[in-house]
């Protein structure tokens, strides 16, 4: 069944397209659903066509997705500059402080599989906005924990709040990609690039803003400001974002859907790339600061500038990678080349001992920047490729499939955020930061070779 925007429904049956005459179903005003209103169909030769121009409804969706992505990134990073020292001053151990950060990713990993069925029951955009409102309310509550005396009650409340924040942001991430897959199928890589760049921008600026607010007015203000903006954004989105909902109540066989998705090797490759992407970055970010200080004399403030420049390179290149992926029938050669170059850039950061180079600030910065700029070329196309592969494997191209694939995608991402810092910390403690980065580069190189094999397979099939 073809779906259309409520605002595009003709006012009389004489205005209906020929294939809709006699449709017994009444129009569902105010709802957007299933097959996206603008996509990029392929011609018989398989060459992608330019996507249609977006409508006001889609522009409202894009605006809501972008703003919330900035806030989600900010939520992850806002307390990085001051929370560890605040908790340590209450006698909380470093291991427990790290647990406050890591429990966020662990809770997300456990909750992502639950998002798809809940989104189909409540409505995707409704759950999306409930998620950001829940995370915002929990963030405001986090600011009040400063008044809890001692360390035990304080840190227990922090753990509880972070779990609630994780639940809210899990709904935001999975529902956001469901909306992207459902309403922007022909441009989903571009929209993924947009929201990823927006989240990166939030990750980049939040520590500076949070640190400034903390310096100005103490522990609570950063949380009060961010949480309030999140709650207000959720209220605005509820008013202006078009609803995306399923329109049938037929039961979903999740086990069968997973078997169908898992039957496609292409899906497993994309999930491996997503896992590698999150593992690489979260491992690096959790372990780099002590090395930067000890080996290069880089202060925390200067390291923040390095991250800002590197993140900026991702923001500026992400749209380029998305457009390139949407304009080719086989994006895997570019993806494999990007992963190969990322692996090389990761060897430059320490640098690896077998290169015979001495650690320098410019090698460190060059490796960081190239890693950020190039990894998007492999990561950004994955969601669109998974949707297409799942439909080819036998799943329906509908909202239920989009929600399911989104949950699986984010489950793989969150697994990398949990495994990466833990494995990286163990390697750094045992062998040092340079060898840890060499291991990360080896993993990235392995994924690059597997992606090159997929590129060759698709090229061979296209010629047969």
Order of alpha helices (4+ residues) and beta strands (2+ residues): beta-alpha-alpha-alpha-alpha-alpha-alpha-alpha-beta-alpha-alpha-alpha-alpha-alpha-alpha-alpha-alpha
